[in-house]
Amino acid sequence: MDHEVVAFVRHLRKYLTAREESITEVIANGLESWDDYQRMVGRLEGVRYASRELEDILAKMTRAEGDDPFEDE
């Protein structure tokens, strides 16, 4: 697999993980309104969805090539 693609995917995974942790912390600290809570939960669901999609795409790519792009992590 192209090293640039692997580097991009690693960067994106780190970003999504950090974003998920940040949103979770905001929710855990409490929000001013139910609307704020719903909005943050929606963002969290979106980040988790993006993470799952990235993992699925990557799994398909690596299965086809027979390598693990995350073995260096």
Summary of the structure (lengths in Angstrom):
residues: 73
radius of gyration: 15.5
end to end distance: 15.5
largest distance: 48.9
contacts: 161
relative contact order: 0.16
helix: 79%
strand: 0%
